[in-house]
């Protein structure tokens, strides 16, 4: 097929209010990208068995279980954001609003609970620190404004791992190289959806032009808030945030920290230019001092 010479920026909008936690996205990502199996361990903290994003988990579906104290009668609808855990919400299509009580119990007799489910992924930052610190050029920005690792060029230095403000990129134990989501660069180059979005049964993961997705996401938040879900908010869609906007952003039903996301991420290489200027100035001062000392000894 003919390629667009100037394609628009591509990305993900993940609507957690309709995520059912099926993990189809995790499986599809592994199958298409041949990502190794990563243990599928029982973590004893929730039904989540993959734990976090890593070199072997490029899509991670989190299960956040929130308990509500026994006797708490708040319906959860209209509750201010961040005002404590809400009632049952399995994220499944039903006659109830997201966050509304359905009368379930956690089986312990201690009160009701809700599940918040969210499929996390690399954010494909506009200002990507991982790309800034890569010494070999293994990380590059594609024509779709996404950030991809070329595994055949990566030397396993690991500089990109602490540079990422989201803790996304990681090194694989078997070879030491860095790996992360590529936004299925090979698929979108052929006009196809990324594997995770294609497999999502509820359209929780939506792929497309970032500008269009932002408009769609804002409309979705407005609809939810008008329906009484006051806790609905967007995360990562602001082009003026600490990483100058992301290519993957989310609709959340609670504070970012609840989902394991940093509340105010900042590109970790933001101060590098000023640091190099100060280092250069210091080097010049030292050089001048050494030259003056040497000249004094000669005289």
C-alpha positions as CSV (number, residue, x, y, z in Angstrom):
1,X,0.0,0.0,0.0
2,X,1.1,3.6,-0.6
3,X,2.6,5.2,2.5
4,X,1.6,8.7,3.7
5,X,4.7,10.8,3.5
6,X,3.5,12.9,6.4
7,X,1.4,10.6,8.7
8,X,-0.3,12.0,11.7
9,X,0.8,11.2,15.2
10,X,-0.7,7.8,16.3
11,X,-1.4,6.7,19.8
12,X,-3.8,5.0,22.3
13,X,-6.7,6.2,24.4
14,X,-7.4,3.7,27.1
15,X,-10.9,4.1,28.7
16,X,-10.6,2.2,32.0
17,X,-14.3,2.7,32.7
18,X,-15.1,-0.2,30.3
19,X,-12.1,-2.4,30.9
20,X,-13.2,-5.8,32.1
21,X,-9.8,-7.1,33.0
22,X,-9.9,-10.0,30.5
23,X,-6.1,-9.5,29.6
24,X,-6.8,-10.2,26.0
25,X,-4.5,-7.2,25.2
26,X,-1.6,-8.8,27.2
27,X,-2.0,-12.1,25.3
28,X,-2.3,-10.4,21.9
29,X,0.7,-8.3,22.5
30,X,2.8,-11.3,23.5
31,X,1.7,-13.4,20.6
32,X,2.2,-10.7,17.9
33,X,5.5,-9.4,19.2
34,X,6.8,-12.8,20.4
35,X,7.3,-11.5,23.9
36,X,8.5,-14.3,26.2
37,X,6.2,-15.7,28.9
38,X,7.0,-14.0,32.2
39,X,5.9,-16.4,34.9
40,X,2.2,-15.7,35.3
41,X,2.8,-15.9,39.1
42,X,0.1,-15.6,41.7
43,X,1.1,-12.4,43.5
44,X,-1.2,-13.0,46.5
45,X,-2.1,-9.3,46.4
46,X,-4.9,-9.4,43.7
47,X,-6.0,-11.3,40.7
48,X,-3.3,-9.5,38.7
49,X,-0.7,-12.1,37.8
50,X,1.8,-10.1,35.8
51,X,2.4,-7.3,38.3
52,X,3.8,-4.5,36.2
53,X,5.2,-3.4,32.9
54,X,8.5,-5.0,32.1
55,X,10.7,-6.2,29.3
56,X,8.5,-9.2,29.1
57,X,5.2,-7.5,29.7
58,X,4.5,-4.6,27.3
59,X,0.8,-4.4,28.2
60,X,-0.2,-4.8,31.8
61,X,-3.7,-5.0,33.1
62,X,-3.9,-3.9,36.7
63,X,-6.6,-5.0,39.1
64,X,-7.1,-2.5,41.9
65,X,-9.3,-3.7,44.7
66,X,-10.7,-1.1,46.9
67,X,-12.6,-1.9,50.1
68,X,-15.4,0.2,51.5
69,X,-15.8,0.1,55.3
70,X,-18.9,-1.8,56.6
71,X,-21.8,0.5,57.2
72,X,-20.6,3.1,54.7
73,X,-23.8,4.1,52.8
74,X,-22.4,6.4,50.2
75,X,-23.5,5.4,46.7
76,X,-20.2,6.6,45.2
77,X,-22.0,8.6,42.5
78,X,-21.2,12.3,42.8
79,X,-18.4,11.6,45.4
80,X,-15.5,14.2,44.9
81,X,-12.4,12.7,43.3
82,X,-9.9,11.3,45.8
83,X,-12.5,11.0,48.6
84,X,-11.6,7.5,49.6
85,X,-12.4,4.1,48.1
86,X,-15.8,3.7,46.5
87,X,-18.2,0.8,46.1
88,X,-18.3,-2.1,43.7
89,X,-17.4,-1.5,40.1
90,X,-16.3,-4.5,38.0
91,X,-15.9,-2.3,35.0
92,X,-18.3,-4.5,33.1
93,X,-21.2,-3.3,30.9
94,X,-24.3,-3.2,33.1
95,X,-27.2,-1.1,34.2
96,X,-25.1,0.6,36.8
97,X,-22.9,3.7,36.5
98,X,-19.1,3.2,36.9
99,X,-18.5,3.5,40.6
100,X,-22.1,2.8,41.7
101,X,-22.9,0.3,44.4
102,X,-24.1,-3.1,43.2
103,X,-24.5,-4.7,46.6
104,X,-21.6,-7.1,46.4
105,X,-19.4,-8.2,49.3
106,X,-15.8,-9.2,49.5
107,X,-16.6,-12.5,51.3
108,X,-14.9,-11.5,54.5
109,X,-17.8,-9.7,56.1
110,X,-15.7,-6.6,56.3
111,X,-17.6,-4.5,53.7
112,X,-18.1,-3.9,50.0
113,X,-15.4,-3.4,47.5
114,X,-14.9,-2.4,43.8
115,X,-12.4,-3.4,41.2
116,X,-10.7,-0.7,39.1
117,X,-9.1,-2.3,36.0
118,X,-6.7,-0.5,33.7
119,X,-4.4,-1.7,30.8
120,X,-1.2,0.2,31.1
121,X,1.4,0.6,28.3
122,X,4.4,2.8,27.3
123,X,3.3,6.4,27.0
124,X,5.4,7.3,23.9
125,X,6.2,10.7,25.4
126,X,6.7,13.8,23.3
127,X,9.8,14.5,25.3
128,X,11.2,11.0,25.8
129,X,14.0,10.8,28.3
130,X,14.8,7.2,27.3
131,X,15.5,8.4,23.8
132,X,17.6,11.4,25.1
133,X,20.0,9.2,27.1
134,X,20.5,6.3,24.6
135,X,24.2,6.4,23.5
136,X,23.8,4.0,20.5
137,X,20.7,5.4,18.8
138,X,18.9,2.1,19.5
139,X,15.9,4.2,20.6
140,X,14.4,6.3,17.8
141,X,11.3,8.3,17.0
142,X,9.2,6.9,14.1
143,X,7.3,8.8,11.5
144,X,4.2,8.2,13.6
145,X,5.8,10.1,16.5
146,X,6.2,6.9,18.6
147,X,9.3,5.7,20.4
148,X,10.8,2.3,19.4
149,X,13.8,0.3,20.6
150,X,15.9,-1.4,17.9
151,X,17.0,-4.5,19.7
152,X,19.8,-5.2,17.3
153,X,21.5,-1.9,18.2
154,X,20.8,-1.9,21.9
155,X,24.0,-2.6,23.9
156,X,22.3,-3.2,27.2
157,X,23.8,-0.2,29.0
158,X,20.5,0.4,30.8
159,X,20.6,4.2,30.8
160,X,17.1,4.3,29.6
161,X,15.6,2.4,32.5
162,X,16.0,5.0,35.3
163,X,15.4,7.8,32.7
164,X,11.8,6.8,32.1
165,X,9.5,8.8,34.6
166,X,6.8,6.1,34.3
167,X,9.0,3.0,34.9
168,X,8.0,1.5,31.6
169,X,11.2,0.4,29.9
170,X,13.2,-2.5,31.3
171,X,16.1,-4.9,30.5
172,X,15.5,-8.5,29.7
173,X,17.4,-10.9,32.0
174,X,18.5,-13.3,29.3
175,X,20.2,-10.8,27.1
176,X,20.4,-7.5,29.0
177,X,18.8,-5.5,26.2
178,X,16.0,-3.0,26.7
179,X,12.5,-3.8,25.5
180,X,9.1,-2.1,25.6
181,X,5.9,-1.5,23.6
182,X,6.6,-0.4,20.0
183,X,2.9,0.5,19.4
184,X,3.1,-2.3,16.9
185,X,5.2,-0.3,14.5
186,X,5.2,-3.1,12.0
187,X,1.4,-3.2,12.0
188,X,0.5,0.5,11.9
189,X,3.0,0.9,9.0
190,X,0.7,-1.4,7.0
191,X,-2.5,0.4,8.1
192,X,-3.4,-2.1,10.8
193,X,-4.4,-1.6,14.4
194,X,-1.9,-2.6,17.1
195,X,-2.5,-6.1,18.4
196,X,-3.8,-5.0,21.8
197,X,-6.4,-2.7,20.4
198,X,-7.5,-5.2,17.9
199,X,-8.1,-7.8,20.6
200,X,-9.9,-5.6,23.1
201,X,-13.5,-6.8,23.3
202,X,-14.9,-3.6,24.8
203,X,-12.9,-1.0,22.9
204,X,-11.3,0.0,26.2
205,X,-8.1,0.4,24.1
206,X,-8.7,2.8,21.2
207,X,-6.1,3.4,18.5
208,X,-5.9,6.4,16.1
209,X,-4.8,9.9,15.5
210,X,-3.8,11.5,18.8
211,X,-5.6,14.7,18.2
212,X,-8.8,12.9,17.4
213,X,-8.4,10.6,20.4
214,X,-8.0,13.6,22.7
215,X,-11.3,15.0,21.5
216,X,-13.0,11.6,21.9
217,X,-11.5,11.2,25.4
218,X,-12.7,14.7,26.6
219,X,-16.2,14.0,25.3
220,X,-16.2,10.6,27.1
221,X,-15.3,12.3,30.4
222,X,-18.0,14.9,29.9
223,X,-20.6,12.2,29.3
224,X,-19.5,10.2,32.4
225,X,-19.5,13.3,34.6
226,X,-23.0,14.4,33.3
227,X,-24.1,10.8,34.2
228,X,-22.9,11.3,37.8
229,X,-19.5,9.8,37.7
230,X,-17.7,12.8,39.1
231,X,-14.4,11.0,39.6
232,X,-13.8,10.5,35.9
233,X,-10.7,12.3,34.7
234,X,-8.0,12.1,32.0
235,X,-4.4,11.3,32.6
236,X,-1.6,12.2,30.2
237,X,-3.6,13.9,27.5
238,X,-2.4,17.5,28.3
239,X,0.3,18.5,25.7
240,X,1.7,20.9,28.2
241,X,2.4,18.4,31.0
242,X,5.8,17.4,32.3
243,X,6.7,15.3,29.3
244,X,5.1,17.7,26.7
245,X,2.2,15.3,26.2
246,X,2.0,11.6,25.6
247,X,0.9,9.4,22.7
248,X,-0.9,7.0,25.2
249,X,-3.3,8.5,27.7
250,X,-6.0,7.2,30.0
251,X,-9.5,7.9,31.4
252,X,-9.3,7.1,35.1
253,X,-11.9,6.7,37.8
254,X,-9.6,7.6,40.7
255,X,-6.3,9.3,41.4
256,X,-3.4,8.3,39.2
257,X,-1.5,6.9,42.2
258,X,-4.3,4.3,42.7
259,X,-3.4,2.9,39.4
260,X,0.4,3.0,40.0
261,X,0.9,6.0,37.8
262,X,3.0,9.1,38.8
263,X,0.7,12.0,39.5
264,X,3.0,14.7,38.0
265,X,5.6,13.0,35.7
266,X,8.5,15.2,34.4
267,X,11.0,14.3,31.7
268,X,14.1,13.3,33.7
269,X,16.4,14.9,31.1
270,X,14.8,18.3,31.5
271,X,17.7,19.9,33.2
272,X,20.5,18.3,31.1
273,X,21.1,21.5,28.9
274,X,21.6,23.7,31.9
275,X,23.8,21.0,33.6
276,X,26.0,20.8,30.5
277,X,26.3,24.6,30.5
278,X,27.3,24.7,34.1
279,X,29.7,21.8,33.6
280,X,31.2,23.6,30.6
281,X,31.6,26.8,32.6
282,X,33.2,24.9,35.5
283,X,35.6,23.3,33.0
284,X,36.6,26.6,31.6
285,X,37.3,28.0,35.0
286,X,39.5,25.1,35.9
287,X,41.3,25.4,32.6
288,X,41.9,29.1,33.2
289,X,43.1,28.4,36.7
290,X,45.5,25.7,35.5
291,X,46.8,27.9,32.7
292,X,47.4,30.8,35.1
293,X,49.2,28.5,37.6
294,X,51.4,27.0,34.9
295,X,52.2,30.5,33.5
296,X,53.1,31.7,37.0
297,X,55.5,28.8,37.5
298,X,57.2,29.5,34.2
299,X,57.7,33.1,35.1
